[in-house]
Structure formats: structure tokens, C-alpha cells
Amino acid sequence: MSRFDEYRNDFPNARLTRSATGVLEVALHTDGGVLVFDGYTHEQFVDLFHAIGSDRDNRVVILTGSGDAFMETIAPDGFDFFSPQGYDKIYREGKKVLMNILDVEVPLIAAVNGPARLHSEYILLADIVLASPSVVFQDKPHFELGIVSGDGVHLLWQEAIGTIRGRNFILTRQELDARTAKDWGAVNEIVPANKLLPRAREIAEGLARLPPLATSYTRIAMTQKLRRIIDEGVGYGLALEGISAADVARAKAS
């Protein structure tokens, strides 16, 4: 079992605060600003969500970003897509991080503060999604790198907005604004940026007043389908992503 004081400062790219009622806020960041996702954060977030899910004193979790975007920039540091050993690490972490998010067995609220152009599947594993008006969803980096969108985004967008819309979203790198995402069922509320976290806290505190087992077991019950989807499809998707990465490496070498 994790204890908050033991892990709260362990993650350089996640600012953690918790209210007296057990509402944990997780703000992803790089040096206090917008998160730049790289191989080190890829590894770090596996342990982050494991620690959060192992802490029985967390009653509700709010996941958000910092600055004016949730996550829209990726850097190559710490990644090795182009060797079997390097990609094996990505493969294992990519599977584990999603299951660790689902192992956060308390209500999870995503407060999306701005564009989410990569790893929006983290958001789609939340129970409640709030978005500021500036939010844009897109799967941007995979095709830019020449690799398959196999890390879970290909599965969860189809689940959230429907198979035809979801496949179009991935294949065309569609930019989905907050209003359309709400109309299509991927967002619950659009909230002005200055009211986004207050609204998330309001919902979270209401949930925290409910019986703990009721809210925890409801989260568990409602995410069983997502567990099956992730378990059945992410390993295969990441394997295909690895094959496409090998093809990119071959093309570069020639």
C-alpha cells in the first residue's frame, strides 16, 4: 500500500496535491509548464499511476495538465523505437500504464486544460471528462513518425465516439474541437478555463462524500469493458507499432 507522503515528490513531471477529503490532483508538467512527453515520462507514468492506485486514502483523482495544453509535444529523449530491446521497453510500459490507470479504483476526473494531441487515451480512461473551450483532440505524432497508432488511442476513440468516427479520427489525424467532442460523447462538460479546476473539485468533493466502497466498486464495475478492450488489443497494437517502427529504421538505414 502506498502512502501519499512517501510518493508525492517522487515524480518530476507530476505535481501532486491532496485535499483533506482525499481528492488527489495530478497535474502533468515539464518544469512547471506544459508537459513535453518523452521516454522518461513514458516510464515515469507507469510508476505514477501504480502509486496512486495503491494508495487507499485517495478517494477521487483529478487528472489535468499545466499551462495552456494537456499534452501536445513529444521529444525523442529516452525513447528507442528502432531496436528490439528499446522497443520492448516501450511495449511493456505502453501496456502497463493503461492498466495502472484502470487500477486507480476510485472515480477519475479528467480536467483537460488545452490541446491533447498525444496520449489522449489517458483521458478516455477517466469516468468524467471536463474540457476547456481551447481543447483540441488529435492523434498527431504516430503518422508523423511513420508508425502505427497502436498504443490504445486506436481502441478507445472507437469506443468513445463510434467505430466509423474513431477510425476516421485516427487515419486522417482529425482535429476534434471541444464542442464536437462533447456532441460525439467524448466530453461531458465544456467549462471556461478559469473555472475548469474549480468545477472538477466541486464534482470530486461531492463524490468524496459518498460511501467509499460504493464509489470505488462503481468505478470497477463500469470499467470492466475497458479492461477487456485494453487487454485484448493494446499488446497487438503495440506489436504492429513496433513492426512499423522497424520499417522506418530500415528505410533510414538504406
C-alpha positions in Angstrom: 0.0 0.0 0.0 1.4 3.4 -1.0 1.3 6.4 1.4 1.0 9.9 -0.1 3.9 11.4 1.8 6.1 8.7 0.5 5.5 9.2 -3.2 4.1 12.7 -3.6 7.6 14.1 -4.6 8.8 11.1 -6.5 7.6 12.2 -9.9 9.4 15.2 -11.5 6.6 15.5 -14.2 3.6 15.3 -12.0 2.6 17.8 -9.3 0.5 16.0 -6.7 -1.7 17.7 -4.1 -4.5 16.1 -2.0 -7.3 17.7 0.0 -8.3 16.7 3.5 -11.2 14.7 2.0 -8.9 12.6 -0.2 -9.3 14.3 -3.5 -5.9 13.9 -5.3 -5.0 16.3 -8.0 -2.4 15.2 -10.6 -1.1 18.0 -12.8 1.3 16.7 -15.6 4.0 19.2 -16.4 7.6 19.9 -17.5 9.4 22.4 -15.3 6.0 23.7 -14.2 4.7 24.4 -17.7 3.2 22.3 -20.5 4.3 18.7 -20.4 6.8 17.6 -23.0 6.3 13.9 -23.3 9.4 11.7 -23.8 10.8 8.3 -23.0 11.4 9.3 -19.4 7.8 10.4 -18.7 6.7 7.2 -20.5 8.5 5.2 -17.9 7.7 7.5 -15.0 3.9 7.5 -15.6 3.8 3.7 -15.2 5.0 4.1 -11.6 2.9 7.3 -11.0 -0.4 5.6 -11.7 0.7 2.5 -9.8 1.4 4.5 -6.7 -1.9 6.4 -7.0 -3.8 3.2 -7.4 -2.1 1.6 -4.4 -3.0 4.4 -2.0 -6.2 3.5 -0.2 -6.5 7.1 1.1 -7.2 8.5 -2.4 -10.9 8.9 -2.7 -11.2 10.7 -6.0 -8.5 11.6 -8.6 -8.4 14.7 -10.9 -6.0 14.4 -13.8 -5.1 17.6 -15.6 -2.2 19.4 -17.4 -0.2 22.5 -16.8 -0.1 25.7 -18.8 -2.2 26.0 -21.9 -2.1 22.4 -23.1 -2.8 19.0 -21.7 -0.2 17.2 -23.9 0.8 18.1 -27.4 4.6 17.9 -27.7 6.8 14.8 -27.9 10.6 14.6 -27.7 12.8 11.7 -28.7 14.8 11.8 -25.4 14.7 8.4 -23.6 13.0 6.6 -26.5 14.5 3.8 -28.6 11.8 2.8 -31.2 14.3 1.2 -33.6 16.0 -1.7 -31.8 14.3 -4.8 -30.4 15.5 -4.1 -26.9 14.5 -0.5 -27.0 11.1 -1.2 -28.3 10.5 -4.0 -25.8 10.7 -1.4 -23.1 8.2 0.8 -24.9 5.9 -2.2 -25.4 5.9 -3.2 -21.8 5.4 0.3 -20.5 2.7 1.1 -23.0 0.6 -1.9 -21.9 1.2 -1.4 -18.2 0.5 2.3 -17.9 -3.1 1.9 -19.2 -3.8 -1.0 -16.9 -2.4 1.0 -14.0 -4.8 3.9 -14.8 -7.6 1.4 -14.7 -6.2 0.1 -11.4 -7.0 3.5 -9.9 -10.2 2.1 -8.4 -11.8 5.4 -7.4 -13.6 7.9 -9.6 -11.2 9.6 -12.1 -12.0 13.0 -13.4 -10.0 14.4 -16.4 -9.9 18.2 -16.4 -8.5 18.8 -19.9 -7.0 22.3 -19.9 -5.9 22.6 -23.5 -5.0 20.6 -26.6 -4.4 16.9 -26.2 -2.5 15.8 -29.4 -1.0 12.7 -28.0 -1.9 10.1 -25.4 -5.5 11.2 -25.2 -6.3 7.6 -24.3 -5.3 8.6 -20.7 -8.3 11.0 -20.8 -10.7 8.4 -22.2 -10.0 6.1 -19.2 -11.5 8.7 -16.9 -15.1 8.5 -15.7 -15.9 12.2 -16.2 -14.2 14.4 -18.8 -14.3 18.2 -18.5 -12.7 20.3 -21.2 -11.9 24.0 -21.6 -13.0 25.7 -24.8 -9.5 25.6 -26.2 -9.3 21.8 -26.2 -8.4 20.1 -29.4 -8.0 16.3 -29.6 -5.8 14.8 -32.2 -3.6 11.8 -32.7 -0.7 13.7 -34.1 2.7 12.1 -33.7 2.2 8.5 -34.9 1.8 9.1 -38.6 4.4 11.9 -38.4 6.9 9.3 -37.3 5.6 6.8 -39.8 4.4 4.3 -37.2 1.1 2.7 -36.3 -1.3 4.3 -33.8 -1.2 1.2 -31.6 -0.9 2.4 -28.1 -4.6 2.3 -27.1 -5.7 5.5 -28.8 -6.9 3.3 -31.7 -9.2 1.4 -29.4 -10.5 3.9 -27.0 -11.5 6.6 -29.6 -13.6 4.0 -31.4 -15.2 3.1 -28.1 -15.9 6.8 -27.2 -17.2 8.2 -30.4 -18.1 5.2 -32.5 -16.1 2.9 -34.9 -16.5 4.9 -38.1 -15.8 8.3 -36.4 -13.0 6.7 -34.4 -11.2 5.2 -37.4 -11.6 8.5 -39.3 -10.2 10.4 -36.3 -7.0 8.2 -36.3 -6.5 7.8 -40.1 -6.9 11.5 -41.0 -5.3 12.9 -37.9 -8.6 14.8 -37.4 -8.6 17.8 -35.1 -11.6 17.4 -32.8 -12.6 20.6 -31.0 -14.2 20.6 -27.6 -17.8 21.2 -28.9 -17.6 18.3 -31.4 -16.1 16.0 -28.8 -18.9 16.8 -26.4 -21.6 16.3 -29.2 -20.0 13.0 -30.0 -19.8 11.8 -26.4 -16.1 12.1 -25.5 -16.5 15.1 -23.2 -19.1 15.7 -20.5 -18.9 19.4 -20.0 -17.1 22.4 -21.6 -16.0 24.8 -18.8 -14.2 28.1 -19.1 -10.5 27.8 -18.4 -10.6 29.7 -15.2 -13.4 27.5 -13.8 -12.1 24.2 -15.0 -10.4 23.0 -11.9 -13.0 24.6 -9.5 -15.6 22.6 -11.4 -13.6 19.4 -11.2 -13.1 19.9 -7.5 -16.8 20.5 -7.0 -17.6 17.2 -8.6 -14.8 15.4 -6.8 -15.8 16.7 -3.4 -19.3 15.6 -4.0 -18.1 12.1 -4.9 -15.8 12.1 -1.9 -18.8 12.5 0.4 -20.3 9.3 -0.8 -19.6 5.9 0.8 -16.1 4.8 -0.3 -17.0 1.3 -1.3 -19.9 2.5 -3.4 -17.8 4.9 -5.5 -14.8 2.5 -5.7 -16.8 -0.5 -6.7 -18.9 1.5 -9.2 -15.6 2.6 -10.9 -14.5 -1.0 -11.0 -17.9 -2.2 -12.4 -18.0 0.4 -15.1 -14.5 -0.1 -16.4 -14.6 -3.9 -16.9 -15.3 -3.5 -20.6 -12.4 -1.1 -20.9 -10.2 -3.7 -19.2 -11.2 -6.3 -21.8 -10.6 -3.9 -24.7 -7.2 -2.9 -23.4 -6.1 -6.4 -22.5 -7.2 -7.8 -25.9 -6.0 -5.0 -28.1 -3.1 -3.0 -26.8 -0.4 -5.7 -26.9 -1.3 -6.5 -30.5 -1.5 -2.8 -31.4 1.9 -2.1 -29.9 3.4 -5.1 -31.7 2.2 -3.7 -35.0 3.6 -0.3 -34.0 6.9 -1.9 -33.4 6.9 -3.6 -36.8 6.2 -0.3 -38.4 9.0 1.4 -36.4 11.4 -1.3 -37.7 10.4 -0.5 -41.2 11.1 3.2 -40.5 14.5 2.2 -39.2 15.2 0.1 -42.3 14.3 2.9 -44.6 16.5 5.4 -42.7 19.4 2.9 -42.8 19.1 2.5 -46.6 
